[in-house]
């Protein structure tokens, strides 16, 4: 095959939570249950506005204490939240994710993961899902000073891959993630879930219902002609 007939070199950077695995639903449900046991309703509407913003999850139990008018043991509640989270999470990739990873990996497309979450969670979850092997580099919140919607994580992923940001396609599920990817100079694809479907995702270059709608050809086209 002639060199000029080869597809242009590009890379794909994946978000993790809510994109590769549905961790957002059990995270919300664990918090909702704990709030309910304290007589407080936590709605999906309240929660979805802060999906994708890492610092928000650390403030929920302080907020609970403010609502009920007395201090709560935030550390104990976080531990209880973790126990409930691990009881209900389904550790399997979301629809189309495995097939897309397989296709891109087989074609030697450089792949990275860029998440704002802690390395301890990302390392455990990617191992249990058997997806670690797909990624040439994994960037977590522990690797950056500024998490999403700041572009630092995406820029670091591109630098580690050795691919210019404008030759990268980021795949995200939330508004903060899309903002981060676009600020890094990348093309961005939105795959919203039930908690992020009402986020403002207009900045994305493409929006699809699941990774099953994506392929190497679709991703490569974004780095050449852009989304139609």
C-alpha positions, 0 to 999 in steps of 0.5 A: 500500500502506498504511503499516501493512501494510509490514513493520517496519524491520529490518537484517541483519548478516552474519558473513563467514568460514565464513558467506559463504565457506568460508575455515575449511576452507582455513585449517585445511588449510593449518595441518594440512599445515604441522604434518604436515611438522613431524611433528605431527598437527593434528586438526579437534577441536583446531582447531574449538574455537577457530574464531571466536576471532581471537587463536587463529590467531596462536598456532598456530605458537608452539604448533607450536614448543612441541610439537617442542621447538625454535623455528620461524620463525613469520613464514615459516610464516604466509607459507607458510600464506597461499600454501597458503590462496590455492591451495585456497580456492574464492572463491564464496559458500556455498549460498543466500548470494547469493540471500539477499543479492539478496532483501534488497538488492532489498527495501532491507533495510539490510545490514552485515557484521561480522567480526573478521578484518583489513580487508585480507582482508575487503576483498579477499575481498568484492571477489573474491566481488562482495558488497561492493555489498550492504553499507551498512557493513563492520566488521572487526577493525581497527575495534574494540578488542575482537573477538568474542565481545565485542559491539563489532563488532555494536554498531558495525554497528548504529550505522552502519546507524542501526538499534537492535540489537534490530531487527537479525538477525545471521547467524553460524556459530560460538559466539563469533559467536552470543555476540557477537550476543546480547550486542549485543541482536540476534536470532541465526541459526546456520548451522554448518559442519563445523568449528562443527557441534559448537559450543554454538549453543543461544543462537541464535534459529534454526539452519538448515543453509544460507542457502537456508533463509532469506528476508526473511520468516523474518528479519523474523519474528525481529524481531517474534515471535521464533523458534518 
